[in-house]
Amino acid sequence: MKKIRAIIVDDEEPGRRNLESLLSSYCPEVELSGLAASAVEARNLVESVRPELVFLDINMPNINGFEFLELFSRRSFLVIFVTAHAGFGIQAVKANALDYLLKPISITELQAAIKKVSDKIRNEGYLPPSAELPEKLAVSHLNGFEIVETDDIIRLEADDNYTTIYTVAQGPIVVSRTIKDFEVILDPERFIRIHKTHIINIRHLKKYSKKDGGMVTLSDATELAIAKRRHGFFMEKVHRHLLTMK
């Protein structure tokens, strides 16, 4: 079996180096492809390295381990939490982590966790089925449905189990689906979750301001605040989008 491509995410250098040493000495089936000291660094690593496994600390500044995972609408890697705190077990289960290791790390527990990863990859694979990102959406309403071009979507706004889609030509459309449903199916390079209630289409971004912690102005003149924990990822996406625009 080929080696498991992995990264380590931990804001404390001794923690990163200790796990790196343990993997090198006791887990030859793991190929370590990078170390990250923050969630922002980790996001860059995930996109560049495409790991099959992420060793993830929980208590990190600005964006913790659970919040980091929420940034991925399509998670293509397995997760093993590595933490000094024993009280996160239930949250780890809800986050679909494969295992949960306490510091100081036990070699036998680490090896058992790696075996779980190997078995899962061998038996089930680790990547979700690839899905084409839609260019059009069939949006249902009371009298039938409308076809919406994704390029025409300016933004989406959540209201409990409903989402309002704001478009260029068709105006606002209220749909009885959660904003998370749309986050999963829309292109993550174009549609950015800037707040728990807002997704914006980066192609309709007209202005960014640092006021109040970060504000965007869209093509329909709407102004929206960027959540503090999503600010770094917003700036990263915008920078990459601007660099790749033709």
N, C-alpha and C positions, 0 to 999 in steps of 0.2 A: 504494500500500500504506500502511496506517495506521502510525503511528510505533510503535516497539518500547518498551514500558513497562519501565523498568529501575531498579534500585537499586544503590548501591555500599556494600560492607561492608569497612571497613578501620579498624583501631584507631588509625592514625596520620593526623592531620588533613591534613598536607601531601600524603599519598598520595590521600586522598579529593578534596581540592581540585584537585590536578593532573589526575586522571582526569576530574573534572567539567568542567574547562576544555577538555581535549582533546575530549571528547564534544560539547561546545557548539560548538567551532570546526570540527571535522572530521567529525562523524558526525550530520548533521541528521536521519537516520532514527530516532535514539534520543531518547526523551522520558524524562528523568531524573525519577523520582518520589520519591526520598528518599536520604538518606545515613545510614549506621549505623556507630557506633564500636565495637560489640561484637556478639556473636552474639545476646545477649538483645534488644538494640535491633533487630537484623535480623529476628528471629522476629516481633516486633511489626509491623515494616514489611511483611513478606511477607503476614501475615494481613490487614492493613488496605489495602495497595496492590494486592495480587495481581499482582506483576510477572511479565513474561514472561521477563526476563533478570536474573540476579544477577551482578555483578562481585564476586568474593569473594577476599579476602586469605586466606592460609593460616596464617601465624604470628600468632595473636592470643592474648591471655592468657585463662586459664580454659577457654574452649572454642575450639578452633581451627577452621579452615575445614572440614576433613574431618568433625570431630565435629558441627559445625553441620548438615551435610547429612544425617547419620545420624538427626537428629531428625525428619525428614520421611519418613513411611511412604509418602506419595503426593506426590512432587515435581512440582509443576505449573509449573516454571520451568526455563529453561536456565541453565547455569553457565559463566562464563568466569573461571578463576582468574587473579588478578593478584598476583604475588609477586616479591620480590627474590632468591629462592632458586631455583636451577636443578635441585635434586635431587628434586623432587616429581613429576616427569613420569609415572612409572608409577602412583603413587597417584591422580593426576589422571585418568588413563585409567580406572582401576578405579572411580572415583567418577562416571564418565559425564559428565565435563566436556566441553563443546563445544570449548573452546580453553584455552590456557595462555600468558599474557603475562608476560614478565619486565620488572621495573622496571630502569632507566627505560624507560617505554613508548614503543615505536616507533609513529609515526603510521600508517605503512603496515601494520604488523602489527595494529594496533587496527582499522583499516578492513577488513582482510581477515577478522578475527574477526567483525566486525559483519555482513559479507556472508554468512558461514556461518550466522549466526543468522537473517538474512532469508530465506536459501534454505531453511533447515529449517522455518521457520514457514510459508513459502509452499507448500512441497512436502508437509510432513507434519503441520503444525499443532504446537502446543507443549503443549497440555493433554492428559493421558491420558484415555481414555474414562471418562465419569462412571459411577460404580458405586453402587448403593444400598447403604447400610450396613445389614447384616442385624440384625434384632431376635431372630432365632433361628439357632442353629447346629446342623447335623447332625454330631455328633461320633462318629467311627467307633471301634470297639474290636473285640476278638477275636470276639465273638459277634454282632456287628451294629453298631448305632449308637444313640445317644441324641439326643433333641432338647433343646437347652439354650437357655433364654431368656437373652439377653445381660444383661438387668438382674439375673439371678440369679448371674452370675459375680462373685465377690468379687475374685479375683486369678488370675494365671497365673504359673507358675514354670518356667523353662527347665532342662533337663538334657540337654546336647548336642543330639541330634536329636529329643528327646522334650519334651513340654510337659505339665505337670500343671495341669488347670483345677480350681480350687476354687470350688464352688458353694454356694448357700444350702441347697437341698433334696436335691441328688443326691450330695453329698460330692465327694471328689477323683476326677477322671477323667484317666487317663494316655492321651495321644494321641501317635502317632508323626509329629508335625509340629513344626517349629521354632517358637519363640516369635515369630520375625520373620514367619512366615506369618500369625499371628493379629494382629500389630501392623498389618499391611497391611489386613486386612478389618474390624477393629473400629473403632468411632467414636473418632477421636483426641481428641474433646472430653471423652469419658467415660473412656477407657482410656489411662492415662499410663504410659509406660515410665520407671520411677524408677531402674532399675538394669539392667545387661545381662542379668540373670536374672529380673527381676520386672516385670510389668505389673499395675497395680491399677485397679480400677473406682472412680472418684472418688465414686460414690454410696454406696460402702461404707466411705468414709474416716470414722473416728470421732475421731481425735486426731492432732495433729502435735506433735512435741517437737524442740527445737533440740539435744538431747543427741547426742553422737557425730557431729556434722555434719548431723543431720537424721534423724528417725525418724518412721514413721507407724504408727498402730494401726488395724486394720480391724475390720469388724463381727464377724468370727469370733475376735477378740482376738489375731490375728497381729500381730507387730511386725516391721517391715522397715526396713532402712537405705536412705536415698536417696543415690545416687551424687553425688559433689561436682559433677560437670559437668552434672548434670541438675537440680540443686537450684533454680536460677533459673526454669527452665521449669515445674517442679512448682508453685512458688509462684504463678507467673503463671496457670497453669491453674486452680488452686484459687480464686484471687481472682476470676477471671472466672466460674467456676461458681457461686460464692456470690452474686455480683452478679446473675446471671440466674435463680437459683432462684425458683420461685413457691410 
